[in-house]
């Protein structure tokens, strides 16, 4: 009898506004989690949990905005309207200006902004719109980035390390090689050991230009070794 009573209570609630709210929160968590998973796989600062919480939070505030206004006779959009400046504050915190030209986190900030809009759509009961928007977001994150890489539309920052006997000599040789692709050394670091001098630097350029620089560094007789340490993802 007790179990049957509990079942009846849950059935009534699931058919009421509470049940609808729970469904919307679960859907918001799923959609935000899908976008966050893609970000997590690419090792972005705002990953799975961040995007999931943002989407659920936006949905929750949208629901609260409507329910509290209905109960206390107020503006149904008052709380929901504050989501946008709040998300803008979080997005601004994810953008880093590392040096003169290198700005990171722009895509992360934009993703946070659009994930919040998905949460608001779910909270407002626009299920088809929110699911469609999530599909478009995932399509852009997966395919457009690869297309930019394939066609060389996006400049990448790669880090290299060379070793030689003299810092001035290897610096001059690196500058000579970079001149062929109109590149410049950034974030230069020099470390001296008993055996040789190590020089690390970053260079911004297209995929073709980066490959050309690496090949020239390896072929130079001035360096004892030349290694590509990998890209710096600027988004």
C-alpha positions, 0 to 999 in steps of 0.5 A: 500500500505504501509503495502504491501510494508513493507511485500515485504521488510520483505519477501526479507530479510527473504529469504536473509542472514539476514533471515537465521541469524535470524532463527539461532539466534532463534534456538540458543536461544531455545537450550541454553534455554532448557539446561539453564532451567534444570540448573535453576531447579537445582538452579545452578549459570549458569541458564536459562538466562546465558546459553541462552545468551552464546548459542546466543552469540556464534551463533552471533559471528560465524555468524559475523565471516563469514559475516564480513570476506566475506564482508572485505575479511578476515579469516572466522574463526578469530572471531569464534576462540576467542569464545573458550578462552572467554568461558574458562575464564567464565567457570573458574570463575564458579569453586570454591575451597571451601576447601581442597577437596570440588570443586564446579562448575565443571559441570557448567563450562563444561555445559557452554563450551558445550553450547557455542559449540552448539551455534557455531554449530547453527551459522555455520548452523549445525542444526541437529548436534546442536539439537542432541548435545542438546538432548545428553546434556539434557539426561546426565544432567537428567539421569546420575546424578540420576544414580550416586545417585542411585548406590552410585557412587558419594560422597555427602557432607551433613551438620548436626547439633547436640546439647548437654551440652558440646562442647568437649563431643559432638565433641568426640561423633561425631568423634566416630560415623564418625569413623565407616564410615571412615568419617571426620568433615569439616567446623565445627562451634560451637555456645553456648547458655544458654540451650546447645551447638550447633555443625554444621559440614559437612561430605563427603560420599556415600548415604549409609554412610550418612544414617548410620551416621544420624541414629547413631547421632539420636540414641546417648544418648549424644545429645539432638537433631541431625538433617540433614540440607541437602546436599551441591551440589558439581556437 
